[in-house]
Amino acid sequence: METVWKKLSEQKVKIPVWAILEIVVAVLIVMFWARTAVLHSRSLVDLGVASEVKAVIPAVVHITNEGVCQGSGVLIAPNLVVTAKHVVEDGSSFTVTLNDGRELHSDDVIISCEYDLAFIRLAENVDVPPARMEAFEGTELGEAVFVIGSPYGKENFNSVTLGIISGCHRNLDMPQWGWSVTFQTDAPIHPGNSGGPCFDMDGNIIGIVVAGQGYSGNVSFCIPVDVFERDVEEILRLFKLHEYEKLETSQPVEVEYYSYAESIGS
């Protein structure tokens, strides 16, 4: 028996090259996915996603357009919500649901002439801190982001998805929709996410979700806040225009100086 075992041990076993390659590739794949999983789990902790989500989610809202369609939005001032224009189009009355469940009604909306953006003014200030905005300009490809919104409706109210910046400058070539200036992320979105905010890892809004491509939900497009972040005060003033009316006259209007004190004495 010892002689047979010795002879077998001395024989050279020939393993086909293709089999060796398959084993090497399999081992590399397992090592890659294991490393990716560890890095991903570590990044979620290191980036502090949970704390940032907790801080900003009170400002994210659900919007119903007369019960016909719905979408998401976010408070950028105590009485101002930004959303996507296609969420509010063809509507005249809107219900804004806050993260704590309160429902506010508004029929006061203005839309952007150039971009897929709209702004809803609430009747009164709400006791919710508005979300901060940060210019997208300077954001780099591959930076982590998260999106909050209500995919498919209020049953998924304020769901959170995580991704990265997949493309910094995207022109979807659909001027009728106002999607000429967007950035791309792989944070999953679905119908109902439209109008919702895309945040950086510091909890700043860098974009508003406006479109998705394909069925996976991982090809998502946002309009950067750069196009309106400096105009919030002007946008609020636009809501006041209905309180004034331009005087229509064929002659120039002459305004003379009038003194109330002088009129008393005359």
PLY file of the C-alpha trace (Angstrom):
ply
format ascii 1.0
element vertex 266
property float x
property float y
property float z
element edge 265
property int vertex1
property int vertex2
end_header
0.00 0.00 0.00
2.80 2.41 0.85
4.40 1.73 -2.55
1.15 2.56 -4.40
0.64 5.81 -2.43
4.26 6.82 -3.08
3.84 6.26 -6.80
0.62 8.28 -6.89
2.17 11.16 -4.94
5.10 11.29 -7.30
2.88 11.60 -10.37
2.34 15.07 -11.76
-1.31 16.00 -12.05
-1.96 18.14 -15.12
-4.70 20.77 -14.68
-5.97 22.48 -17.85
-5.05 26.16 -18.17
-8.68 27.18 -18.65
-9.60 25.55 -15.33
-6.86 27.48 -13.54
-8.06 30.74 -15.12
-11.65 30.05 -14.06
-10.57 29.46 -10.48
-8.48 32.66 -10.43
-11.33 34.74 -11.88
-13.82 33.29 -9.38
-11.53 34.09 -6.47
-10.98 37.65 -7.73
-14.72 38.22 -8.12
-15.41 37.03 -4.59
-12.62 39.24 -3.22
-13.90 42.26 -5.17
-17.50 41.96 -3.99
-16.43 41.30 -0.43
-14.22 44.38 -0.45
-16.96 46.49 -2.08
-19.50 45.40 0.52
-17.13 46.29 3.36
-16.26 49.67 1.86
-19.91 50.46 1.19
-21.01 49.58 4.71
-18.12 51.58 6.13
-18.93 54.58 3.91
-22.52 54.70 5.15
-21.25 55.02 8.72
-18.36 57.34 7.90
-20.53 59.70 5.85
-23.15 60.00 8.57
-26.10 59.46 6.24
-28.56 58.63 9.01
-27.94 61.85 10.94
-28.18 64.01 7.82
-31.41 62.36 6.71
-32.91 62.93 10.15
-31.94 66.59 9.97
-33.39 67.35 6.53
-36.39 65.05 6.14
-38.81 67.40 8.01
-38.49 69.86 5.10
-39.45 67.30 2.44
-43.14 67.24 1.46
-45.64 65.31 -0.61
-47.76 67.23 -3.12
-51.17 66.28 -4.51
-52.44 68.14 -7.55
-56.23 68.19 -7.08
-56.08 64.47 -6.47
-55.18 63.93 -10.13
-51.42 63.51 -9.88
-48.82 63.67 -7.17
-45.16 64.34 -6.56
-42.62 65.54 -4.04
-41.19 68.89 -2.99
-39.08 70.61 -0.37
-39.34 73.74 1.76
-36.73 76.36 0.84
-38.34 79.14 2.90
-40.84 79.01 5.81
-43.73 79.42 3.35
-42.22 78.36 0.01
-42.00 74.90 -1.55
-40.04 74.10 -4.70
-41.10 71.18 -6.89
-41.14 70.14 -10.55
-43.34 72.10 -12.94
-44.93 68.96 -14.37
-46.19 68.08 -10.88
-48.40 71.19 -10.71
-49.27 71.77 -14.37
-52.98 71.88 -15.25
-53.89 72.18 -11.58
-55.32 75.03 -9.53
-55.47 73.56 -6.04
-52.75 71.66 -4.21
-52.37 69.75 -0.97
-48.94 69.85 0.65
-48.34 67.15 3.25
-45.55 67.78 5.74
-43.35 65.01 7.11
-45.30 65.08 10.38
-48.57 64.43 8.54
-50.04 67.94 8.58
-51.86 68.88 5.37
-51.74 72.42 4.01
-53.75 73.66 1.04
-52.65 76.24 -1.51
-53.72 77.60 -4.86
-50.79 80.01 -5.08
-48.25 78.72 -7.60
-45.81 80.20 -10.08
-43.75 78.28 -12.61
-40.41 78.79 -14.32
-40.56 79.80 -17.98
-37.33 77.97 -18.79
-36.95 75.01 -16.44
-39.11 72.21 -15.07
-39.51 74.04 -11.77
-42.46 75.42 -9.83
-42.94 77.18 -6.51
-45.90 76.83 -4.15
-46.54 79.55 -1.59
-48.17 78.44 1.64
-50.72 80.65 3.35
-48.56 80.93 6.46
-45.08 80.11 7.66
-44.62 76.60 9.01
-42.54 75.70 12.05
-40.16 73.54 10.02
-36.57 74.56 9.24
-36.24 75.04 5.47
-33.60 72.93 3.79
-30.29 74.55 2.92
-29.19 74.88 -0.69
-25.69 74.52 -2.09
-24.63 75.25 -5.67
-24.03 72.12 -7.71
-21.17 73.85 -9.52
-17.99 72.31 -8.21
-19.56 68.95 -7.37
-17.40 66.13 -8.71
-18.25 62.96 -10.56
-18.65 60.08 -8.13
-19.62 62.14 -5.07
-22.23 60.48 -2.86
-25.78 61.89 -2.73
-29.17 60.87 -1.37
-32.70 61.52 -2.61
-35.90 61.83 -0.57
-39.37 61.60 -2.08
-42.61 59.64 -2.39
-42.25 57.05 -5.17
-45.68 55.85 -6.33
-47.46 57.99 -3.75
-47.95 58.58 -0.05
-47.76 54.87 0.75
-44.01 55.35 0.24
-43.93 58.82 1.77
-40.45 60.31 2.14
-38.46 57.25 1.12
-34.67 57.66 1.07
-32.35 56.32 -1.63
-28.57 56.58 -1.89
-26.32 56.98 -4.91
-23.52 58.92 -6.55
-23.21 61.64 -9.17
-23.12 59.68 -12.43
-22.91 62.65 -14.80
-22.33 66.33 -14.16
-23.68 67.96 -17.31
-26.61 66.42 -19.11
-28.80 68.05 -21.74
-31.82 65.81 -22.32
-32.66 67.88 -25.42
-36.31 68.30 -24.47
-36.84 72.07 -24.34
-40.59 71.64 -23.91
-39.91 70.01 -20.56
-37.14 72.34 -19.41
-34.54 69.62 -19.04
-31.69 71.34 -20.86
-29.60 71.70 -17.69
-29.45 68.61 -15.48
-27.07 66.31 -13.67
-27.37 62.54 -13.42
-27.37 60.26 -10.38
-27.88 56.54 -9.85
-29.91 57.11 -6.67
-33.12 55.20 -7.54
-36.22 57.27 -8.34
-39.68 56.40 -9.64
-42.91 58.26 -10.52
-43.74 60.34 -7.46
-40.13 61.34 -6.79
-40.49 64.23 -9.24
-39.95 67.56 -7.52
-38.13 65.99 -4.60
-34.69 67.08 -3.42
-31.31 65.54 -4.11
-28.94 66.20 -1.19
-25.18 66.12 -0.82
-23.69 64.34 2.18
-23.73 67.58 4.18
-27.51 67.75 3.92
-27.61 70.56 1.35
-30.01 70.48 -1.60
-28.00 70.43 -4.80
-30.79 69.54 -7.21
-34.49 68.90 -7.82
-35.52 65.53 -9.30
-37.26 65.95 -12.67
-36.83 62.78 -14.73
-35.80 59.15 -14.87
-34.81 56.91 -17.75
-35.60 53.25 -18.26
-37.23 50.84 -15.84
-34.40 50.39 -13.36
-34.85 53.76 -11.69
-31.09 54.15 -11.46
-30.74 56.67 -14.29
-32.10 59.79 -12.65
-31.86 63.47 -13.60
-32.01 66.59 -11.45
-32.03 70.31 -12.21
-29.26 71.96 -10.17
-30.38 74.54 -7.62
-27.89 76.97 -9.16
-30.61 78.14 -11.56
-32.81 79.56 -8.76
-31.04 79.53 -5.38
-30.24 83.26 -5.52
-33.76 84.19 -6.62
-35.81 83.05 -3.63
-36.57 86.59 -2.43
-37.53 87.67 -5.96
-39.73 84.59 -6.33
-41.56 85.45 -3.10
-42.08 88.99 -4.36
-43.64 87.65 -7.56
-46.48 86.23 -5.49
-47.34 89.82 -4.49
-47.93 90.98 -8.05
-51.61 90.05 -7.98
-52.09 92.64 -5.22
-51.18 95.45 -7.63
-52.54 96.55 -10.96
-50.84 98.59 -13.65
-52.71 101.77 -14.55
-53.60 101.64 -18.23
-53.58 105.10 -19.78
-52.72 106.64 -23.09
-51.17 109.67 -21.38
-48.15 109.75 -19.12
-49.15 109.80 -15.48
-47.90 112.97 -13.78
-47.29 112.63 -10.06
-47.01 115.92 -8.15
-45.40 116.23 -4.76
-48.12 116.26 -2.12
-47.59 117.36 1.44
-50.11 116.31 4.02
-49.07 119.17 6.37
-49.58 121.77 3.65
-53.01 120.45 2.80
-54.07 120.79 6.46
-53.07 124.44 6.52
-54.70 125.41 3.25
0 1
1 2
2 3
3 4
4 5
5 6
6 7
7 8
8 9
9 10
10 11
11 12
12 13
13 14
14 15
15 16
16 17
17 18
18 19
19 20
20 21
21 22
22 23
23 24
24 25
25 26
26 27
27 28
28 29
29 30
30 31
31 32
32 33
33 34
34 35
35 36
36 37
37 38
38 39
39 40
40 41
41 42
42 43
43 44
44 45
45 46
46 47
47 48
48 49
49 50
50 51
51 52
52 53
53 54
54 55
55 56
56 57
57 58
58 59
59 60
60 61
61 62
62 63
63 64
64 65
65 66
66 67
67 68
68 69
69 70
70 71
71 72
72 73
73 74
74 75
75 76
76 77
77 78
78 79
79 80
80 81
81 82
82 83
83 84
84 85
85 86
86 87
87 88
88 89
89 90
90 91
91 92
92 93
93 94
94 95
95 96
96 97
97 98
98 99
99 100
100 101
101 102
102 103
103 104
104 105
105 106
106 107
107 108
108 109
109 110
110 111
111 112
112 113
113 114
114 115
115 116
116 117
117 118
118 119
119 120
120 121
121 122
122 123
123 124
124 125
125 126
126 127
127 128
128 129
129 130
130 131
131 132
132 133
133 134
134 135
135 136
136 137
137 138
138 139
139 140
140 141
141 142
142 143
143 144
144 145
145 146
146 147
147 148
148 149
149 150
150 151
151 152
152 153
153 154
154 155
155 156
156 157
157 158
158 159
159 160
160 161
161 162
162 163
163 164
164 165
165 166
166 167
167 168
168 169
169 170
170 171
171 172
172 173
173 174
174 175
175 176
176 177
177 178
178 179
179 180
180 181
181 182
182 183
183 184
184 185
185 186
186 187
187 188
188 189
189 190
190 191
191 192
192 193
193 194
194 195
195 196
196 197
197 198
198 199
199 200
200 201
201 202
202 203
203 204
204 205
205 206
206 207
207 208
208 209
209 210
210 211
211 212
212 213
213 214
214 215
215 216
216 217
217 218
218 219
219 220
220 221
221 222
222 223
223 224
224 225
225 226
226 227
227 228
228 229
229 230
230 231
231 232
232 233
233 234
234 235
235 236
236 237
237 238
238 239
239 240
240 241
241 242
242 243
243 244
244 245
245 246
246 247
247 248
248 249
249 250
250 251
251 252
252 253
253 254
254 255
255 256
256 257
257 258
258 259
259 260
260 261
261 262
262 263
263 264
264 265
